[in-house]
Each structure stands twice: as structure tokens, then as C-alpha cells.
Amino acid sequence: MRVHACVVAALAVRQTIAAVHVNDLGIDAQKVLTPSIIEGSRSGLDFSTLAATIREDTQSPASCVACEAILIQLKLAASRGDEFFVGAVTELCKRSGIEDEDVCEGSISLEGPIVARSLRGIIPGSRTSRLACVAFMGLCSYPEVEARNISFPAPRPPTTRPAPSGRKPLHIVHYSDIHVDPLYVEGANTNCSKPICCRGYTDADLPGNNDFPAGHNGEHRCDSPISLEESMYAAIKEIVPDAAFSIFTGDIVDHALWNTSEEQNTRSLADSYGRMSQAGMLVYGTAGNHEASPANSFPPAAVHNSSQWLYNLLSSTWSPWIGPRAADTTKEFGAYSVKYPDGNLRVISISTNMYYTHNYWLYEEPMETDPSDQLAWLVSELDAAEKAGERVYIIGHMPMGAGDAFHDGSNYFDQIVKRYSSTIAALFFGHTHFDEFQLSYSDYGFRTAATALATSYIAPSLTPTSGHPAFRVYTVDPVTFGVLDAETYIANVSAPGFRSARPTWTRYYSAREAYGPLAGAGVGVEELTPAFWHGVTEALERNETAFAEYWARRTRGWGAGRCEGECVRTEVCRLRAARAQDNCVAPGLRLGLLEEKRRMRGVGGHEHGHGDECGGSVTRDTLGSLVLDEGMLRLFEKMMVESNEVVS
């Protein structure tokens, strides 16, 4: 591998910084950089060569050093204060053309101060800085998981999954990512330049002034109108009138991330949960990353209390469904544990936002291994459930094997799932917007039907941005609470009458009917066990037709595109990876998505629908543009030089 001059310079800067933070001199390891280091870092980097190095050596150790060279400059910008950092990144965003100017201004003013706070504390060359390089710029390989063995009150008992009881099954509903837009305007422009359309942004976007008017019930470039949300609740009551309860795995707030506030988010959450309650539903909910303002902002309890307003709101909103004890726990960190009143089932709702790579409150030195002590709490709840002989559903927003889950948190969580796999009947998540699943194994080095331990059911979204609106209905054993079937229902946006009349919800497919013959399952009351789902992945691996059908089902038959060769291998790997470190998702994947986004906006469009649905961050995309565009890197250099001159 070639060693470029800029890499040598970056190494020199890293060594200088390390020298400043030596403990034997009694200097705090998180002091800001000194003026001499500022000058050295400014004059020691060749930005042209640095840009070339990043693009040529992505995923190599050199790219990590190059990324940290940029990270040092970002740290310097953050050390100038929040106002300077927000202004600089906002200007970069506008110049990059990643988003419209108002989107740049609003988004970065909200999340920029949190990013700046984290950057000020990060030590270049540290493990946290490497994770920041992955999150912000898609560079560096993931660091190895920090070894930590979760302690348990007792060893795992020699028990296995219970067999189905054969009794009359229950029905349980699962919906997710409803993303309701209270400002949706029927007739507004669906072909806009914003992350979501169907709003009256300008006179040209208003009804009657555009060539692409929005229908009454939603469009693929827009979030859900209230009419679509209400139609889903009505369909659930009609299709599953005997549903025992519903699982809602989060994300009510729309994708207008540049225009959120505590007041607006409070109104959106209260309104949607109010509509669920009016529909007569028993709902077990969880907090999505969009519920906070700014989005993704969930500081651990020991760091800040800026999410307390949200936890208080969820506690009071959920209280009629979960009771006062669980509501009190919700106030602490947005999680709870509650016994289903009509069966031997415990529902444990966790805040997966504590393991989300775009929760920028988490980038500390050192990073917390158990933010808000949630994992310790989860162990205590599962252990009590095991002793009581209860079955358990774990629900959360982000699947713990997702590409945007911290590997460490996912690893520790997976240890807990492995220990209590005989008690956990299933896990339920959303976030990806796709109709899919993931598997946990006792041995990820030998993933087979025999080592498959638990299934994570990942629900498709209501919002039409990634496919036709959908919800799931599970047929469940009333004793073991094992899933016997999973049926997906959709409202086809392309169907005649969808745009004007009430949406028609129809059965799209049954997992047992679609995958049973492939995995060797019968038609009786057999559970769709983790071994069954592993058999499905084997069928997808060897059967092109079966995989193509699965791939189409992810988006409910809308705009699926083709997935062949390496794409198939990566997808099957991802399905077999409820532990994030094993999901075959490379850090550099984000660069490709960002490059496509820039290309689409360059021809007058916008990226809609298939990438990074619930992980939007304008600050991240702006910093990623420093990697893609040498001109942006030079502009940033110019800002820093001018800033240094003003300071001196």
C-alpha cells in the first residue's frame, strides 16, 4: 500500500495530539487542541492528496488516518463554539447541494450543537474517533467489539423452546413507521426537491399550480396523510376484530427533520396515539428515533436530560395500556416491562436508540458500555420472567442487527438473547421500512438450523416512501406465544381509487404459505421457529425465483429492482445476523448512497424510498460530502484558515 504525504502529515498530527494528552504530565485527556497544534494541523495537510487518498484507500488503515485528519479539522471547528460549527457546516451543506438551503439551515441548527459537543470530546486516534469516522464519513473499518461478558444471576437452564399447545390461536397485529405528516396537502406537488413532498412549500407546490398533484391518501414521495393512518386502524378492526393486542414499533413523526420541535412532536405523538386509542386498540409501543427533537437525540441518563419531555409524554400516553409501574419505568429511559393481562406473556419494550449510530450523544470518551443501564435492567426483567415461567416478547424500534446499530451494544444484547432464548418467544422491530426478518444464533461462526436461537420480526412501514403501506397479523399459540404464521396486508398505492376513495387493504402474502414449502414446514400448527427461518434463508440462497419473490415482498411489490450475485449473498448474510458485527454491511456503503443522492439532485430529483429510510441526518451527509468532493474539502480548509486568522 502506498503511503501518501498527507497520511504522513496526519500521523504526525495524531502523534502530536497524543503527546499533549499523556497522563504522566497530569493533563486531562479531553483538553482542546492548543494553538500550536492548530497551526500544525492546518499547514501540514495537502487537501488535494487527502481527497484522492480517501477515495482510493477506502476501508484501508490509511483511509482511517485520512478520515482522522478531517476529523481533527472538524474538532477544531467545534472548538470555536457551536455557532461557528453550525455556520460552517450549514455553508458546506448549501454549497454541496445535498439539500435545499432551508433544509440545511433547519437540520444543522438542530443537530449541529450535539455533533459539535461530541467532536470537542473526541480524542483523534481513539476508538470513539474511529466509530465517528464510520458514522459521519463511511470511512475506516469497524473496530473490534470491546470484549465484555454480560453477567447473569444464574446459568442458562437446560430447557428448549416449548412445542405448540394445539389450542385455538390468538391474533396479534404489528405495524411500524407510520410517519404521519400533519401538513400533508391533497393536490400539492409530489415532485419536489425536499426529502418529503406533498406540502405547500412554495406557490408552485400548491394545489392547482403543479403537474404532479398528490392524492387524498398518500404518494410514494410523501409521508402518510392522516386519512391513510385512520384507514389502517379501521382495516385492522375489520380484518382482525379479535386481535389480542397490537405491537407498534415506533416512528410517528414525519421526515421533515429540518422543522421539528418539542411542541410539534408532542402534538404529533399525542394525535396519533389518540387515534389508536379511539380505534379501541390495546397497543404496546416503543420509541422510534424520529420521536425526539432533534431526531435521533436520546442522551443516556448520565449525560443529559434533554429527552425527559419525551419520556414523560410516552409515560402518560402509554399508561392506560401498560399501567402505572411500567409507566414509571418509561419516565426513566423510555423502556418498560408489562404482563399481558390475558395470558402468560410479558412484553418488554426497549429503547434501541441507545445503540443507534446516529444518536450523536453517544460519542463520548470513553463510550458507555450500557447507556442508561438498560441492558442490566433487561437482564433483571428476563430473569424474573424466567423464574415465573413467563414467555416474553421483546419489542424495539431498530433491529439490533441493523447496519446502523453499534456493534458493541448489539453484541452485548445478543449475549442476553442467547442466555434467555428459552424464555424469549420472539422479538419485534421496525425502522428499516422493509418486510423482513433476522436471526440470532448460538454460534455465528456456524450458522445452521441447529444453532438458530431467536427470530426478529421486522415490520414494513405504513409510510409509502419505501413501498405500499402495510401492517402484519401474526397467528400465535396462546400458551407458548410462538408465531405460527405472519400475514402482511397492504394498501396498493397504484390501485384504482386509492388516490380518492378510502384505501382498500388486502392480504398480500402469508409467510407459512410462501415459505413453508421451501423450508419443509407443514400446514398445521407448527411454529415458525428460528430453525424454520434459517431453512428459508437456505432456500433463498439456492433458489433464484424464491429470492426474487422475497426481494419484491420487502417493498410490497413496489420498485424492488434487481438483486443478484453479491447482492444476494450480502442480503442472506444480513438475514442471518441479528448481531450487527456479522451482518456483512460495510461502512463504505453510505458513501454510495450519498453519491447517488447528489447525482439525483443534480438532475432535478431527490433520493426517495430505498436507502437509509429512518436514519436521515443532514449533518452526516454534509460531512460525508467532504469525502466525495475535493472542492468541498478545499472550501472547508478555507473556512478554517480564515477562522484561524480572525482568532490570531
C-alpha positions in Angstrom: 0.0 0.0 0.0 1.3 3.5 -0.9 1.9 6.0 1.9 0.9 9.5 0.8 2.4 12.7 2.1 -0.9 13.7 3.6 -1.1 10.4 5.6 2.3 11.0 7.0 1.2 14.5 8.0 -1.9 13.2 9.6 0.1 10.7 11.5 2.3 13.4 12.7 -0.7 15.4 13.9 -2.1 12.4 15.7 1.2 11.8 17.4 1.4 15.5 18.5 -2.1 15.3 19.9 -1.3 12.0 21.7 1.7 13.8 23.2 -0.4 16.5 24.6 -2.7 14.0 26.4 -0.2 11.9 28.3 -1.3 11.1 31.7 2.2 11.3 33.3 2.1 15.1 32.6 -1.2 15.3 34.5 -3.0 16.7 31.5 -6.7 15.8 31.0 -7.1 13.5 28.1 -10.0 15.6 26.7 -8.4 19.1 26.7 -9.0 21.0 23.5 -6.1 21.4 21.0 -3.5 24.1 21.6 -2.8 26.9 19.1 0.5 25.3 18.0 -1.3 22.1 17.2 -4.0 24.1 15.3 -1.3 25.7 13.2 0.5 22.4 12.6 -2.6 20.6 11.5 -3.7 23.5 9.3 -0.3 23.7 7.4 0.5 20.0 7.4 -2.2 18.7 5.2 -2.3 18.5 1.4 -6.1 18.6 0.8 -5.8 17.5 -2.9 -3.8 14.4 -2.0 -6.0 13.8 1.0 -9.2 13.7 -1.1 -7.5 11.3 -3.6 -6.3 9.1 -0.7 -9.8 8.8 0.8 -11.4 7.7 -2.4 -8.6 5.2 -3.4 -8.0 3.7 0.0 -11.5 3.4 1.5 -11.6 0.6 4.1 -7.8 0.5 4.5 -5.9 1.6 7.5 -4.7 4.6 5.5 -8.3 5.7 5.0 -8.7 5.7 8.7 -5.8 8.1 9.1 -7.1 10.3 6.3 -10.5 10.4 7.9 -9.0 11.3 11.3 -7.1 14.2 9.5 -10.5 15.6 8.5 -11.9 14.8 12.0 -9.1 16.9 13.5 -10.3 19.9 11.4 -13.9 19.2 12.4 -12.8 19.1 16.1 -11.0 22.5 15.6 -14.2 23.9 14.1 -16.2 22.6 17.0 -13.7 24.1 19.5 -14.6 27.5 18.0 -18.1 27.1 19.6 -21.5 25.8 18.5 -22.3 29.0 16.5 -19.2 28.7 14.3 -19.5 25.0 13.8 -23.2 25.2 12.9 -22.5 28.1 10.5 -19.6 26.3 8.8 -21.4 23.1 8.3 -24.5 24.9 7.1 -22.5 26.7 4.5 -20.9 23.4 3.4 -24.4 21.9 3.1 -25.6 24.7 0.9 -22.6 24.7 -1.3 -22.7 20.9 -1.7 -26.3 21.0 -3.0 -27.2 18.0 -0.8 -30.4 19.7 0.3 -32.3 22.9 -0.2 -31.0 25.8 1.8 -33.8 25.9 4.3 -33.3 22.1 4.9 -29.6 22.7 5.5 -30.3 25.6 7.9 -33.0 23.9 9.9 -31.5 20.5 10.2 -28.0 21.6 11.2 -29.2 24.2 13.6 -31.0 21.4 15.4 -28.4 18.6 15.4 -25.2 20.6 14.9 -24.7 21.5 18.5 -24.9 17.9 19.6 -22.4 16.8 16.9 -20.1 19.7 18.0 -20.3 18.7 21.6 -19.2 15.1 20.7 -16.4 16.3 18.5 -15.0 18.5 21.2 -14.7 15.5 23.5 -13.3 13.0 20.9 -9.6 12.2 21.0 -8.3 11.7 17.5 -6.9 8.2 17.1 -9.2 6.8 19.7 -11.8 4.1 19.3 -14.5 6.7 19.5 -12.9 8.7 16.7 -12.8 5.6 14.5 -16.5 5.0 15.1 -17.2 8.7 14.3 -15.3 8.2 11.0 -17.6 5.3 10.2 -20.8 7.2 11.2 -20.0 10.5 9.6 -18.0 9.7 6.6 -18.3 5.9 5.9 -14.6 5.5 6.3 -12.5 3.1 8.4 -13.4 -0.4 9.2 -15.4 -1.0 12.3 -13.2 -1.5 15.4 -13.3 -4.9 17.0 -16.1 -5.3 19.6 -14.8 -4.4 23.1 -14.8 -7.7 25.0 -17.4 -7.7 27.7 -19.1 -10.7 29.2 -22.6 -9.9 30.4 -23.1 -11.3 33.9 -26.3 -13.2 34.7 -27.8 -14.2 38.0 -27.8 -17.9 37.1 -26.6 -20.1 34.2 -29.0 -20.9 31.4 -31.3 -23.8 32.4 -31.3 -27.0 30.2 -34.6 -26.1 28.5 -35.7 -25.8 24.9 -38.5 -24.0 23.0 -41.8 -25.4 24.1 -43.9 -27.2 21.5 -47.2 -25.6 20.3 -50.1 -26.3 22.5 -52.6 -27.0 19.7 -55.2 -24.7 21.2 -57.1 -22.1 19.3 -54.5 -19.4 18.3 -54.5 -15.7 19.0 -54.1 -12.9 16.5 -51.6 -10.1 17.2 -51.1 -7.0 14.9 -47.8 -5.4 14.2 -47.4 -2.0 12.5 -44.5 0.4 12.4 -43.0 3.6 11.0 -46.3 5.4 10.3 -44.6 8.8 9.8 -47.8 10.8 9.8 -47.5 14.2 8.1 -50.0 16.7 9.6 -49.0 19.2 6.9 -49.9 16.9 4.0 -51.9 18.8 1.4 -54.1 17.0 -1.1 -53.2 18.3 -4.6 -49.8 19.6 -3.5 -46.7 18.8 -5.6 -45.3 15.2 -5.3 -42.2 16.1 -7.4 -40.4 18.4 -5.1 -36.8 18.9 -4.1 -37.3 18.2 -0.4 -36.9 14.9 1.5 -40.7 14.6 1.6 -43.2 16.2 -0.8 -47.0 16.8 -0.7 -46.6 20.1 1.2 -47.2 23.7 0.1 -43.5 24.7 0.3 -43.8 27.3 -2.4 -46.6 28.8 -4.6 -45.6 26.4 -7.4 -46.2 23.4 -5.0 -49.7 24.4 -4.1 -52.8 22.6 -5.5 -53.6 23.7 -9.0 -50.1 25.1 -9.6 -48.3 21.8 -10.3 -48.3 18.9 -12.8 -47.9 16.2 -10.1 -50.8 16.6 -7.6 -51.0 14.5 -4.5 -53.9 12.2 -4.0 -56.1 12.1 -0.9 -54.4 9.0 0.7 -50.7 9.4 0.0 -48.0 9.1 -2.5 -44.6 7.3 -2.7 -42.7 10.6 -2.3 -44.6 11.7 0.7 -45.2 10.6 4.3 -48.6 9.4 5.4 -51.6 11.7 5.5 -53.9 11.3 8.4 -56.5 9.7 6.2 -54.1 6.8 5.4 -53.3 6.3 9.1 -57.0 6.2 10.0 -57.7 3.8 7.2 -55.2 1.3 8.6 -56.7 1.3 12.1 -60.2 0.8 10.5 -58.8 -2.1 8.4 -57.2 -3.7 11.5 -60.6 -3.6 13.3 -62.3 -5.1 10.2 -59.7 -7.7 9.3 -58.7 -8.8 12.8 -61.7 -7.9 15.1 -60.5 -10.5 17.6 -56.9 -9.2 17.8 -55.5 -9.7 21.3 -53.3 -6.6 21.1 -51.2 -4.6 18.7 -47.4 -4.0 18.7 -46.3 -0.6 17.4 -42.6 -0.4 16.9 -42.3 3.3 16.7 -41.7 6.4 14.5 -44.8 8.6 14.3 -43.1 11.9 13.4 -42.6 12.7 9.7 -39.4 13.1 7.8 -39.3 16.9 7.8 -36.3 16.7 10.1 -35.4 20.3 9.5 -38.6 21.6 11.0 -39.1 19.6 14.2 -39.7 21.0 17.7 -40.7 19.6 21.1 -44.1 21.3 20.6 -44.7 19.9 17.2 -43.5 16.4 18.0 -45.6 16.4 21.2 -48.7 17.3 19.1 -47.9 14.6 16.5 -47.4 11.9 19.1 -50.5 12.8 21.1 -52.6 12.9 18.0 -51.5 9.5 16.6 -51.7 7.7 19.9 -55.1 9.3 20.4 -56.3 7.9 17.1 -55.1 4.4 18.1 -57.0 4.7 21.4 -60.1 5.9 19.7 -59.9 2.8 17.4 -60.3 0.7 20.6 -56.9 -0.9 20.3 -54.6 -2.3 23.1 -51.2 -1.1 22.0 -47.7 -1.9 23.2 -45.5 0.8 21.8 -41.8 1.7 21.7 -40.0 5.0 20.9 -38.7 5.4 17.4 -35.6 7.6 16.6 -37.9 10.2 15.0 -39.9 10.8 18.1 -37.2 13.1 19.6 -36.4 16.6 18.6 -33.8 16.8 17.1 -34.4 13.4 15.6 -32.1 10.6 16.9 -31.4 12.6 20.0 -31.5 10.3 23.0 -28.8 11.1 25.6 -28.0 8.5 28.2 -29.3 9.3 31.7 -25.8 10.1 32.9 -25.1 12.6 30.1 -28.1 14.9 29.7 -31.9 15.0 30.4 -32.9 16.7 27.1 -35.2 13.7 26.3 -37.1 13.9 29.5 -40.1 15.7 27.9 -40.4 12.8 25.5 -40.2 10.1 28.2 -42.8 11.9 30.3 -45.1 12.2 27.3 -44.8 8.5 26.4 -45.3 7.5 30.0 -48.6 9.4 30.3 -49.7 8.3 26.8 -48.9 4.6 27.3 -50.1 4.5 30.9 -53.7 3.3 30.1 -52.3 0.4 28.2 -49.3 -0.6 30.4 -50.3 0.5 33.9 -48.5 2.8 36.4 -45.5 0.6 37.2 -44.4 0.3 33.6 -45.2 4.0 33.0 -42.8 4.9 35.8 -40.0 2.9 34.1 -40.8 4.7 30.9 -40.1 8.0 32.5 -36.5 6.8 33.4 -35.2 5.9 29.9 -38.2 5.2 27.6 -38.4 1.4 28.2 -40.9 -0.8 30.2 -41.9 -4.3 31.1 -45.5 -5.3 31.4 -47.5 -8.5 31.8 -50.2 -9.1 29.1 -53.4 -9.4 31.2 -55.0 -12.3 29.4 -52.0 -14.7 29.0 -48.7 -15.9 30.4 -46.8 -13.3 28.3 -44.5 -10.5 29.3 -43.9 -7.6 26.8 -40.6 -5.8 27.3 -40.2 -2.6 25.3 -36.6 -1.4 25.0 -35.1 1.9 23.7 -32.9 0.8 20.8 -32.0 4.4 20.4 -29.3 3.7 23.0 -27.4 1.6 20.4 -28.1 3.7 17.3 -25.0 5.1 15.5 -26.7 8.3 14.6 -27.6 9.2 18.2 -24.7 11.6 18.4 -25.0 11.9 22.2 -23.3 8.5 22.5 -19.9 9.5 21.1 -18.0 10.0 24.3 -14.6 9.3 25.6 -14.9 6.5 26.6 -18.2 5.4 25.3 -20.7 3.9 27.7 -21.0 0.1 27.5 -24.5 0.2 28.9 -26.2 3.6 28.3 -28.8 4.3 31.0 -28.1 0.8 32.4 -30.8 -0.5 30.1 -29.1 -3.9 29.5 -28.7 -4.5 33.2 -32.4 -3.7 33.6 -33.3 -6.1 30.7 -31.4 -8.9 32.4 -33.3 -8.4 35.6 -36.6 -8.4 33.8 -35.8 -11.5 31.8 -34.5 -13.3 34.8 -37.7 -12.6 36.7 -39.8 -13.8 33.8 -37.8 -17.0 33.5 -38.3 -17.7 37.2 -42.0 -17.0 36.9 -42.3 -19.3 33.9 -43.4 -16.5 31.6 -43.0 -16.2 27.9 -41.5 -12.9 26.6 -41.8 -10.7 23.6 -39.1 -8.0 23.2 -40.1 -5.1 21.1 -38.0 -2.1 19.9 -37.6 0.2 17.0 -34.3 -0.5 15.3 -33.4 -4.2 14.7 -30.3 -4.9 16.7 -28.6 -6.5 13.7 -29.2 -3.3 11.6 -26.4 -1.6 9.7 -26.8 1.4 11.9 -26.6 -0.4 15.2 -23.4 -0.1 17.3 -21.6 -3.5 17.1 -20.8 -3.4 20.8 -24.3 -2.7 22.0 -25.6 -5.3 19.6 -23.1 -7.9 20.8 -24.0 -7.4 24.5 -27.7 -7.5 23.7 -27.1 -10.7 21.7 -25.5 -12.3 24.7 -28.7 -11.6 26.7 -30.9 -13.1 23.9 -28.7 -16.2 23.8 -28.9 -16.6 27.6 -32.7 -16.2 27.7 -33.6 -17.8 24.3 -35.8 -20.4 26.0 -37.9 -17.6 27.6 -38.0 -15.2 24.6 -40.8 -16.3 22.2 -39.9 -13.7 19.6 -38.6 -10.2 19.0 -40.3 -7.4 17.0 -38.8 -4.3 15.4 -39.3 -1.8 12.6 -37.1 1.1 11.4 -36.0 -0.4 8.0 -39.4 0.1 6.4 -39.0 -3.3 4.8 -40.9 -6.6 5.2 -38.1 -8.8 6.6 -36.6 -10.8 9.5 -33.3 -11.5 11.2 -32.0 -14.5 13.1 -29.9 -14.9 16.3 -27.6 -17.9 16.6 -25.8 -19.7 19.4 -22.7 -19.8 17.2 -22.3 -17.1 14.4 -19.3 -19.0 13.1 -21.5 -21.9 12.3 -25.0 -20.6 11.4 -27.3 -23.5 10.8 -30.8 -24.6 11.7 -29.5 -26.3 14.8 -27.8 -23.1 16.1 -30.6 -20.7 15.2 -32.0 -19.4 18.5 -34.4 -16.5 18.0 -36.3 -14.6 15.3 -36.6 -10.9 15.0 -39.7 -10.0 13.0 -39.2 -6.7 11.2 -42.4 -5.0 10.1 -42.9 -3.0 6.9 -43.9 0.7 7.2 -47.2 2.5 6.8 -45.5 5.4 5.1 -45.5 4.8 1.4 -41.9 6.1 0.8 -40.4 2.6 0.6 -43.3 0.6 -0.7 -47.0 0.1 -0.4 -48.4 0.9 3.1 -48.6 -2.3 5.2 -49.1 -4.0 8.5 -48.7 -7.6 9.7 -51.0 -10.0 11.5 -49.4 -12.9 13.5 -51.2 -16.1 14.3 -49.8 -17.0 17.7 -50.0 -20.0 20.0 -52.0 -18.9 23.2 -49.7 -20.8 25.5 -46.2 -20.6 24.1 -46.8 -17.4 22.2 -44.7 -18.8 19.3 -45.6 -17.4 15.9 -47.5 -19.9 13.7 -47.9 -17.5 10.7 -47.2 -14.0 9.7 -49.5 -12.3 7.2 -48.8 -9.0 5.5 -51.7 -6.7 4.5 -51.2 -3.8 2.1 -53.0 -0.8 0.6 -51.8 -0.7 -3.0 -51.0 3.0 -3.9 -51.3 2.1 -7.6 -54.7 0.6 -7.3 -57.7 2.4 -8.9 -59.5 4.5 -6.4 -56.6 4.7 -3.9 -56.0 8.4 -4.6 -59.6 9.5 -4.0 -61.6 6.8 -2.2 -60.9 5.1 1.1 -57.9 2.7 0.6 -58.6 -0.9 0.2 -56.5 -3.2 2.4 -55.9 -6.7 1.1 -53.9 -9.8 2.2 -50.6 -9.6 0.4 -49.0 -12.9 1.5 -48.7 -15.5 4.2 -45.2 -16.5 5.4 -46.3 -20.1 6.0 -47.8 -20.3 2.5 -45.0 -18.6 0.8 -42.0 -20.1 2.6 -43.4 -23.3 4.1 -42.8 -25.4 1.0 -39.3 -24.0 0.7 -38.4 -24.7 4.4 -40.2 -28.0 4.7 -43.0 -26.8 7.1 -46.4 -28.4 7.2 -49.8 -26.7 7.1 -50.7 -27.5 10.7 -50.0 -25.7 13.9 -46.2 -25.9 13.7 -44.4 -22.8 14.9 -42.3 -20.8 12.5 -39.2 -21.5 14.6 -35.8 -19.9 14.2 -34.8 -23.2 12.5 -37.7 -22.7 10.0 -36.5 -19.2 9.2 -32.9 -20.5 8.7 -34.3 -23.0 6.3 -35.9 -20.1 4.4 -32.5 -18.4 4.1 -31.1 -21.6 2.7 -33.8 -21.7 0.1 -33.2 -18.0 -0.8 -29.5 -18.8 -1.2 -30.1 -21.6 -3.8 -33.4 -20.7 -5.5 -33.3 -17.6 -7.7 -37.0 -17.5 -8.1 -37.6 -17.7 -4.4 -35.2 -14.9 -3.7 -36.7 -12.7 -6.4 -40.1 -13.1 -4.7 -38.7 -12.4 -1.3 -36.9 -9.3 -2.6 -40.2 -8.0 -4.1 -42.0 -8.6 -0.9 -39.6 -6.4 1.1 -41.2 -3.3 -0.6 -44.6 -5.0 -1.1 -44.1 -5.3 -4.8 -43.2 -1.7 -5.5 -39.9 -0.6 -7.2 -37.9 -3.6 -5.9 -35.3 -3.6 -8.6 -32.9 -6.4 -9.1 -30.6 -8.1 -6.6 -28.2 -10.7 -7.9 -24.8 -12.2 -7.2 -23.0 -10.4 -4.4 -26.2 -8.5 -3.5 -27.9 -11.9 -2.8 -25.0 -13.1 -0.7 -25.0 -9.9 1.3 -28.7 -10.0 1.9 -28.8 -13.6 3.1 -25.8 -12.8 5.4 -27.8 -9.8 6.8 -30.9 -12.0 7.4 -28.6 -14.4 9.4 -27.2 -11.6 11.6 -29.3 -10.3 14.5 -25.8 -9.5 15.8 -24.7 -6.4 13.9 -21.0 -7.3 13.7 -21.9 -10.3 11.5 -24.3 -8.5 9.0 -21.8 -8.0 6.1 -22.8 -4.3 5.9 -19.6 -2.4 5.1 -19.0 1.1 6.4 -18.4 2.5 2.9 -22.0 1.6 1.8 -23.2 5.0 3.0 -20.8 6.7 0.5 -22.6 5.1 -2.4 -26.0 6.2 -1.2 -24.7 9.8 -0.7 -23.2 9.9 -4.1 -26.4 8.7 -5.7 -28.3 11.3 -3.7 -26.0 14.1 -5.1 -26.4 12.7 -8.6 -30.2 12.7 -8.4 -30.4 16.2 -7.1 -28.0 17.2 -9.9 -30.7 16.3 -12.4 -33.5 17.9 -10.5 -34.7 14.9 -8.5 -34.3 13.7 -4.9 -33.4 10.4 -3.3 -36.7 8.8 -2.3 -37.5 5.4 -1.0 -34.8 2.8 -0.8 -31.9 3.9 1.3 -31.5 4.8 4.9 -35.2 5.3 5.4 -35.2 6.2 9.1 -31.6 7.3 9.5 -31.6 10.7 8.0 -29.0 13.2 9.1 -28.2 16.3 7.1 -25.1 17.0 9.2 -23.8 13.4 8.5 -24.5 13.8 4.8 -22.7 17.1 4.7 -19.6 15.8 6.4 -19.7 12.8 4.1 -19.5 15.3 1.2 -16.0 16.2 2.3 -15.0 12.7 1.4 -16.7 12.7 -2.0 -15.8 16.2 -3.2 -12.4 17.8 -3.2 -14.0 21.2 -3.8 -15.9 20.8 -0.5 -12.7 19.8 1.3 -11.0 22.9 -0.1 -13.9 25.1 1.0 -13.7 23.7 4.5 -9.9 24.4 4.5 -10.6 28.0 3.5 -13.1 28.4 6.3 -10.7 27.1 8.9 -7.8 29.3 7.6 -9.9 32.4 7.7 -11.2 31.4 11.2 -7.6 31.0 12.4 -6.6 34.4 11.1 -9.5 36.0 12.9 -8.6 34.2 16.2 -4.9 35.2 15.9 
